[in-house]
Amino acid sequence: MSEQHNSSNIYERFAQVTKQMKDLVDNMEQLQVQITEILEKNVELSIENEHLRQVIKQNQPRHSDDQLSGSRQNLKELYQQGFHVCSEYYGKRLAPNESCTFCLDAIFGHEQGVTK
Ligand SMILES: [Zn+2]
């Protein structure tokens, strides 16, 4: 009797631990979704911020840039980290090895008359 009790106890514990693991995995999946959302939101805000800075800069009298301006440099870094920086998809993740002409245009496009 006590042995039977023991093994049913083990079974119960196993079922309990299994359930806990499932809960844990569920939690982790939810967290991952939230992390992705937060990262995307963060990039979205960074890009918006850069756009605003550019607008401010454009309203200032002089600009003398031989290379990419600071804001475009930031966009380039975000893009290299795998996020869209174009207005079409901004803040969304790029698929691995995906390139986006809109993004490239946002980073390198018509800043100066010089061609690449
Ligand atoms: Zn893009």
Backbone and ligand atoms as CSV (ligand in chain L), in Angstrom:
chain,resi,resn,atom,element,x,y,z
A,1,MET,N,N,0.841,-1.213,0.000
A,1,MET,CA,C,0.000,0.000,0.000
A,1,MET,C,C,0.865,1.248,0.000
A,2,SER,N,N,1.880,1.192,0.856
A,2,SER,CA,C,2.704,2.394,0.925
A,2,SER,C,C,3.516,2.551,-0.360
A,3,GLU,N,N,3.883,1.388,-0.954
A,3,GLU,CA,C,4.643,1.477,-2.201
A,3,GLU,C,C,3.784,2.067,-3.319
A,4,GLN,N,N,2.532,1.608,-3.326
A,4,GLN,CA,C,1.616,2.121,-4.335
A,4,GLN,C,C,1.423,3.620,-4.144
A,5,HIS,N,N,1.310,3.991,-2.909
A,5,HIS,CA,C,1.145,5.408,-2.600
A,5,HIS,C,C,2.361,6.211,-3.116
A,6,ASN,N,N,3.530,5.615,-2.851
A,6,ASN,CA,C,4.768,6.252,-3.281
A,6,ASN,C,C,4.816,6.515,-4.778
A,7,SER,N,N,4.496,5.452,-5.530
A,7,SER,CA,C,4.651,5.614,-6.975
A,7,SER,C,C,3.602,6.560,-7.530
A,8,SER,N,N,2.409,6.570,-6.952
A,8,SER,CA,C,1.428,7.523,-7.455
A,8,SER,C,C,1.870,8.936,-7.080
A,9,ASN,N,N,2.561,9.010,-5.958
A,9,ASN,CA,C,3.104,10.301,-5.556
A,9,ASN,C,C,4.150,10.790,-6.560
A,10,ILE,N,N,5.004,9.883,-6.969
A,10,ILE,CA,C,6.014,10.227,-7.975
A,10,ILE,C,C,5.348,10.643,-9.275
A,11,TYR,N,N,4.326,9.888,-9.638
A,11,TYR,CA,C,3.643,10.235,-10.883
A,11,TYR,C,C,3.037,11.637,-10.803
A,12,GLU,N,N,2.435,11.895,-9.630
A,12,GLU,CA,C,1.846,13.224,-9.461
A,12,GLU,C,C,2.905,14.316,-9.555
A,13,ARG,N,N,4.027,14.050,-8.919
A,13,ARG,CA,C,5.088,15.053,-8.963
A,13,ARG,C,C,5.607,15.261,-10.374
A,14,PHE,N,N,5.696,14.133,-11.088
A,14,PHE,CA,C,6.155,14.231,-12.474
A,14,PHE,C,C,5.180,15.080,-13.292
A,15,ALA,N,N,3.896,14.796,-13.090
A,15,ALA,CA,C,2.881,15.569,-13.817
A,15,ALA,C,C,2.969,17.047,-13.443
A,16,GLN,N,N,3.217,17.280,-12.174
A,16,GLN,CA,C,3.296,18.659,-11.695
A,16,GLN,C,C,4.490,19.393,-12.315
A,17,VAL,N,N,5.643,18.717,-12.297
A,17,VAL,CA,C,6.845,19.319,-12.861
A,17,VAL,C,C,6.677,19.540,-14.355
A,18,THR,N,N,6.049,18.572,-15.017
A,18,THR,CA,C,5.800,18.728,-16.446
A,18,THR,C,C,4.961,19.974,-16.712
A,19,LYS,N,N,3.945,20.118,-15.883
A,19,LYS,CA,C,3.088,21.296,-16.053
A,19,LYS,C,C,3.871,22.583,-15.798
A,20,GLN,N,N,4.704,22.555,-14.787
A,20,GLN,CA,C,5.513,23.739,-14.488
A,20,GLN,C,C,6.424,24.087,-15.657
A,21,MET,N,N,6.989,23.036,-16.262
A,21,MET,CA,C,7.877,23.294,-17.403
A,21,MET,C,C,7.109,23.897,-18.560
A,22,LYS,N,N,5.901,23.373,-18.779
A,22,LYS,CA,C,5.096,23.929,-19.869
A,22,LYS,C,C,4.781,25.398,-19.594
A,23,ASP,N,N,4.429,25.679,-18.344
A,23,ASP,CA,C,4.152,27.066,-17.977
A,23,ASP,C,C,5.376,27.943,-18.222
A,24,LEU,N,N,6.525,27.386,-17.855
A,24,LEU,CA,C,7.770,28.126,-18.011
A,24,LEU,C,C,8.043,28.436,-19.484
A,25,VAL,N,N,7.846,27.402,-20.312
A,25,VAL,CA,C,8.064,27.595,-21.750
A,25,VAL,C,C,7.076,28.623,-22.292
A,26,ASP,N,N,5.820,28.516,-21.859
A,26,ASP,CA,C,4.829,29.513,-22.280
A,26,ASP,C,C,5.276,30.912,-21.896
A,27,ASN,N,N,5.723,31.031,-20.658
A,27,ASN,CA,C,6.198,32.321,-20.174
A,27,ASN,C,C,7.350,32.843,-21.005
A,28,MET,N,N,8.275,31.953,-21.311
A,28,MET,CA,C,9.439,32.363,-22.090
A,28,MET,C,C,9.019,32.824,-23.472
A,29,GLU,N,N,8.055,32.116,-24.052
A,29,GLU,CA,C,7.604,32.510,-25.384
A,29,GLU,C,C,6.936,33.881,-25.341
A,30,GLN,N,N,6.132,34.089,-24.298
A,30,GLN,CA,C,5.492,35.404,-24.168
A,30,GLN,C,C,6.534,36.498,-23.989
A,31,LEU,N,N,7.541,36.195,-23.171
A,31,LEU,CA,C,8.607,37.166,-22.945
A,31,LEU,C,C,9.326,37.495,-24.237
A,32,GLN,N,N,9.581,36.453,-25.012
A,32,GLN,CA,C,10.295,36.664,-26.268
A,32,GLN,C,C,9.498,37.582,-27.188
A,33,VAL,N,N,8.194,37.352,-27.250
A,33,VAL,CA,C,7.344,38.221,-28.060
A,33,VAL,C,C,7.422,39.650,-27.555
A,34,GLN,N,N,7.367,39.800,-26.235
A,34,GLN,CA,C,7.426,41.146,-25.669
A,34,GLN,C,C,8.764,41.814,-25.941
A,35,ILE,N,N,9.837,41.034,-25.820
A,35,ILE,CA,C,11.168,41.591,-26.082
A,35,ILE,C,C,11.260,42.075,-27.521
A,36,THR,N,N,10.768,41.246,-28.443
A,36,THR,CA,C,10.789,41.639,-29.849
A,36,THR,C,C,10.000,42.920,-30.060
A,37,GLU,N,N,8.826,42.978,-29.432
A,37,GLU,CA,C,8.010,44.184,-29.582
A,37,GLU,C,C,8.731,45.407,-29.035
A,38,ILE,N,N,9.354,45.241,-27.888
A,38,ILE,CA,C,10.047,46.373,-27.271
A,38,ILE,C,C,11.223,46.817,-28.136
A,39,LEU,N,N,11.973,45.837,-28.645
A,39,LEU,CA,C,13.106,46.174,-29.515
A,39,LEU,C,C,12.626,46.919,-30.747
A,40,GLU,N,N,11.549,46.426,-31.339
A,40,GLU,CA,C,11.046,47.075,-32.547
A,40,GLU,C,C,10.573,48.485,-32.237
A,41,LYS,N,N,9.886,48.609,-31.107
A,41,LYS,CA,C,9.402,49.932,-30.700
A,41,LYS,C,C,10.577,50.876,-30.474
A,42,ASN,N,N,11.599,50.345,-29.846
A,42,ASN,CA,C,12.790,51.126,-29.553
A,42,ASN,C,C,13.428,51.649,-30.841
A,43,VAL,N,N,13.563,50.758,-31.815
A,43,VAL,CA,C,14.151,51.163,-33.092
A,43,VAL,C,C,13.258,52.173,-33.788
A,44,GLU,N,N,11.957,51.906,-33.714
A,44,GLU,CA,C,10.998,52.817,-34.321
A,44,GLU,C,C,11.173,54.231,-33.758
A,45,LEU,N,N,11.297,54.314,-32.453
A,45,LEU,CA,C,11.472,55.616,-31.810
A,45,LEU,C,C,12.813,56.242,-32.178
A,46,SER,N,N,13.860,55.418,-32.249
A,46,SER,CA,C,15.171,55.945,-32.649
A,46,SER,C,C,15.105,56.566,-34.030
A,47,ILE,N,N,14.415,55.868,-34.941
A,47,ILE,CA,C,14.333,56.361,-36.314
A,47,ILE,C,C,13.536,57.655,-36.361
A,48,GLU,N,N,12.436,57.665,-35.630
A,48,GLU,CA,C,11.636,58.865,-35.571
A,48,GLU,C,C,12.470,60.026,-35.028
A,49,ASN,N,N,13.224,59.718,-34.000
A,49,ASN,CA,C,14.108,60.696,-33.392
A,49,ASN,C,C,15.108,61.239,-34.417
A,50,GLU,N,N,15.691,60.329,-35.202
A,50,GLU,CA,C,16.652,60.756,-36.223
A,50,GLU,C,C,15.986,61.640,-37.254
A,51,HIS,N,N,14.767,61.256,-37.649
A,51,HIS,CA,C,14.053,62.074,-38.630
A,51,HIS,C,C,13.837,63.486,-38.090
A,52,LEU,N,N,13.460,63.545,-36.826
A,52,LEU,CA,C,13.231,64.860,-36.219
A,52,LEU,C,C,14.521,65.662,-36.160
A,53,ARG,N,N,15.604,64.982,-35.816
A,53,ARG,CA,C,16.889,65.685,-35.775
A,53,ARG,C,C,17.268,66.225,-37.138
A,54,GLN,N,N,16.966,65.398,-38.154
A,54,GLN,CA,C,17.282,65.847,-39.508
A,54,GLN,C,C,16.487,67.082,-39.869
A,55,VAL,N,N,15.217,67.076,-39.474
A,55,VAL,CA,C,14.368,68.234,-39.753
A,55,VAL,C,C,14.933,69.461,-39.067
A,56,ILE,N,N,15.336,69.295,-37.822
A,56,ILE,CA,C,15.937,70.408,-37.082
A,56,ILE,C,C,17.191,70.899,-37.793
A,57,LYS,N,N,18.006,69.924,-38.221
A,57,LYS,CA,C,19.264,70.271,-38.869
A,57,LYS,C,C,19.031,71.012,-40.187
A,58,GLN,N,N,18.032,70.534,-40.916
A,58,GLN,CA,C,17.728,71.174,-42.198
A,58,GLN,C,C,17.282,72.611,-42.017
A,59,ASN,N,N,16.714,72.877,-40.865
A,59,ASN,CA,C,16.257,74.239,-40.600
A,59,ASN,C,C,17.375,75.150,-40.124
A,60,GLN,N,N,18.548,74.546,-39.905
A,60,GLN,CA,C,19.682,75.373,-39.513
A,60,GLN,C,C,20.471,75.769,-40.756
A,61,PRO,N,N,21.036,76.981,-40.736
A,61,PRO,CA,C,21.615,77.578,-41.929
A,61,PRO,C,C,22.620,76.722,-42.689
A,62,ARG,N,N,23.642,76.215,-42.050
A,62,ARG,CA,C,24.699,75.596,-42.861
A,62,ARG,C,C,24.806,74.096,-42.605
A,63,HIS,N,N,25.086,73.355,-43.641
A,63,HIS,CA,C,25.495,71.972,-43.424
A,63,HIS,C,C,26.688,71.649,-44.319
A,64,SER,N,N,27.700,71.158,-43.683
A,64,SER,CA,C,28.899,70.810,-44.430
A,64,SER,C,C,29.289,69.383,-44.082
A,65,ASP,N,N,28.887,68.465,-44.930
A,65,ASP,CA,C,29.158,67.046,-44.649
A,65,ASP,C,C,29.924,66.409,-45.800
A,66,ASP,N,N,31.077,65.907,-45.485
A,66,ASP,CA,C,31.797,65.138,-46.495
A,66,ASP,C,C,31.342,63.691,-46.459
A,67,GLN,N,N,31.023,63.226,-45.257
A,67,GLN,CA,C,30.631,61.829,-45.099
A,67,GLN,C,C,29.189,61.793,-44.632
A,68,LEU,N,N,28.768,60.622,-44.216
A,68,LEU,CA,C,27.409,60.493,-43.720
A,68,LEU,C,C,27.248,61.355,-42.477
A,69,SER,N,N,26.165,62.054,-42.411
A,69,SER,CA,C,25.904,62.841,-41.218
A,69,SER,C,C,25.636,61.911,-40.040
A,70,GLY,N,N,25.720,62.455,-38.853
A,70,GLY,CA,C,25.562,61.640,-37.649
A,70,GLY,C,C,24.275,60.853,-37.633
A,71,SER,N,N,23.193,61.494,-38.059
A,71,SER,CA,C,21.911,60.796,-37.995
A,71,SER,C,C,21.867,59.637,-38.989
A,72,ARG,N,N,22.455,59.848,-40.163
A,72,ARG,CA,C,22.484,58.754,-41.137
A,72,ARG,C,C,23.404,57.633,-40.675
A,73,GLN,N,N,24.456,58.055,-39.991
A,73,GLN,CA,C,25.347,57.054,-39.399
A,73,GLN,C,C,24.573,56.168,-38.419
A,74,ASN,N,N,23.729,56.798,-37.619
A,74,ASN,CA,C,22.918,56.037,-36.668
A,74,ASN,C,C,21.947,55.109,-37.384
A,75,LEU,N,N,21.333,55.610,-38.437
A,75,LEU,CA,C,20.412,54.774,-39.209
A,75,LEU,C,C,21.149,53.567,-39.780
A,76,LYS,N,N,22.370,53.841,-40.256
A,76,LYS,CA,C,23.165,52.768,-40.833
A,76,LYS,C,C,23.449,51.689,-39.778
A,77,GLU,N,N,23.765,52.137,-38.577
A,77,GLU,CA,C,24.033,51.161,-37.507
A,77,GLU,C,C,22.806,50.329,-37.175
A,78,LEU,N,N,21.662,50.983,-37.113
A,78,LEU,CA,C,20.417,50.245,-36.853
A,78,LEU,C,C,20.155,49.233,-37.960
A,79,TYR,N,N,20.404,49.687,-39.188
A,79,TYR,CA,C,20.187,48.807,-40.336
A,79,TYR,C,C,21.114,47.604,-40.269
A,80,GLN,N,N,22.362,47.862,-39.868
A,80,GLN,CA,C,23.322,46.760,-39.748
A,80,GLN,C,C,22.946,45.807,-38.614
A,81,GLN,N,N,22.205,46.334,-37.636
A,81,GLN,CA,C,21.734,45.463,-36.566
A,81,GLN,C,C,20.501,44.666,-36.980
A,82,GLY,N,N,20.033,44.911,-38.200
A,82,GLY,CA,C,18.935,44.095,-38.734
A,82,GLY,C,C,17.552,44.719,-38.605
A,83,PHE,N,N,17.501,46.041,-38.575
A,83,PHE,CA,C,16.195,46.691,-38.519
A,83,PHE,C,C,15.996,47.584,-39.736
A,84,HIS,N,N,14.757,47.638,-40.187
A,84,HIS,CA,C,14.427,48.589,-41.240
A,84,HIS,C,C,14.519,50.008,-40.696
A,85,VAL,N,N,15.079,50.901,-41.491
A,85,VAL,CA,C,15.124,52.300,-41.112
A,85,VAL,C,C,14.366,53.160,-42.134
A,86,CYS,N,N,13.759,52.493,-43.113
A,86,CYS,CA,C,13.018,53.228,-44.129
A,86,CYS,C,C,11.643,53.599,-43.576
A,87,SER,N,N,11.024,54.616,-44.170
A,87,SER,CA,C,9.713,55.019,-43.657
A,87,SER,C,C,8.658,53.957,-43.979
A,88,GLU,N,N,8.918,53.135,-44.988
A,88,GLU,CA,C,7.952,52.092,-45.348
A,88,GLU,C,C,7.768,51.059,-44.242
A,89,TYR,N,N,8.888,50.603,-43.697
A,89,TYR,CA,C,8.803,49.492,-42.737
A,89,TYR,C,C,9.476,49.808,-41.421
A,90,TYR,N,N,9.684,51.061,-41.087
A,90,TYR,CA,C,10.651,51.337,-40.045
A,90,TYR,C,C,10.360,50.662,-38.706
A,91,GLY,N,N,11.430,50.224,-38.090
A,91,GLY,CA,C,11.343,49.541,-36.803
A,91,GLY,C,C,11.136,48.045,-36.924
A,92,LYS,N,N,10.734,47.578,-38.110
A,92,LYS,CA,C,10.534,46.143,-38.270
A,92,LYS,C,C,11.878,45.449,-38.495
A,93,ARG,N,N,11.892,44.166,-38.175
A,93,ARG,CA,C,13.114,43.424,-38.364
A,93,ARG,C,C,13.284,43.008,-39.817
A,94,LEU,N,N,14.518,43.078,-40.286
A,94,LEU,CA,C,14.844,42.521,-41.586
A,94,LEU,C,C,15.000,41.017,-41.448
A,95,ALA,N,N,14.601,40.295,-42.470
A,95,ALA,CA,C,14.896,38.867,-42.481
A,95,ALA,C,C,16.404,38.697,-42.623
A,96,PRO,N,N,16.961,37.575,-42.148
A,96,PRO,CA,C,18.407,37.380,-42.276
A,96,PRO,C,C,18.855,37.537,-43.726
A,97,ASN,N,N,19.904,38.302,-43.914
A,97,ASN,CA,C,20.471,38.544,-45.243
A,97,ASN,C,C,19.564,39.333,-46.179
A,98,GLU,N,N,18.452,39.814,-45.639
A,98,GLU,CA,C,17.598,40.643,-46.469
A,98,GLU,C,C,18.222,42.025,-46.612
A,99,SER,N,N,18.119,42.599,-47.793
A,99,SER,CA,C,18.488,43.994,-47.911
A,99,SER,C,C,17.282,44.751,-48.426
A,100,CYS,N,N,17.244,46.023,-48.106
A,100,CYS,CA,C,16.061,46.812,-48.440
A,100,CYS,C,C,16.501,48.076,-49.145
A,101,THR,N,N,16.027,48.264,-50.363
A,101,THR,CA,C,16.453,49.433,-51.131
A,101,THR,C,C,15.934,50.721,-50.505
A,102,PHE,N,N,14.759,50.643,-49.882
A,102,PHE,CA,C,14.238,51.847,-49.214
A,102,PHE,C,C,15.185,52.283,-48.102
A,103,CYS,N,N,15.659,51.265,-47.342
A,103,CYS,CA,C,16.580,51.564,-46.249
A,103,CYS,C,C,17.867,52.165,-46.795
A,104,LEU,N,N,18.428,51.554,-47.813
A,104,LEU,CA,C,19.680,52.033,-48.390
A,104,LEU,C,C,19.503,53.464,-48.889
A,105,ASP,N,N,18.310,53.719,-49.431
A,105,ASP,CA,C,18.049,55.059,-49.901
A,105,ASP,C,C,17.973,56.042,-48.730
A,106,ALA,N,N,17.357,55.584,-47.645
A,106,ALA,CA,C,17.256,56.450,-46.460
A,106,ALA,C,C,18.643,56.746,-45.879
A,107,ILE,N,N,19.538,55.770,-45.980
A,107,ILE,CA,C,20.875,55.957,-45.411
A,107,ILE,C,C,21.785,56.727,-46.362
A,108,PHE,N,N,21.790,56.301,-47.616
A,108,PHE,CA,C,22.772,56.849,-48.552
A,108,PHE,C,C,22.181,57.796,-49.591
A,109,GLY,N,N,20.860,57.776,-49.710
A,109,GLY,CA,C,20.232,58.488,-50.821
A,109,GLY,C,C,20.344,59.993,-50.728
A,110,HIS,N,N,20.445,60.603,-51.874
A,110,HIS,CA,C,20.446,62.048,-52.101
A,110,HIS,C,C,20.789,62.921,-50.887
A,111,GLU,N,N,21.855,62.581,-50.215
A,111,GLU,CA,C,22.322,63.503,-49.168
A,111,GLU,C,C,23.149,64.617,-49.811
A,112,GLN,N,N,23.963,64.216,-50.753
A,112,GLN,CA,C,24.764,65.205,-51.467
A,112,GLN,C,C,24.752,64.834,-52.945
A,113,GLY,N,N,25.296,65.702,-53.762
A,113,GLY,CA,C,25.264,65.477,-55.195
A,113,GLY,C,C,26.201,64.395,-55.648
A,114,VAL,N,N,27.083,63.939,-54.768
A,114,VAL,CA,C,28.097,62.977,-55.161
A,114,VAL,C,C,27.478,61.578,-55.327
A,115,THR,N,N,27.881,60.882,-56.354
A,115,THR,CA,C,27.378,59.508,-56.533
A,115,THR,C,C,28.308,58.536,-55.827
A,116,LYS,N,N,27.764,57.343,-55.577
A,116,LYS,CA,C,28.523,56.368,-54.804
A,116,LYS,C,C,29.613,55.699,-55.646
L,1,ZN,ZN,ZN,13.545,49.019,-45.254
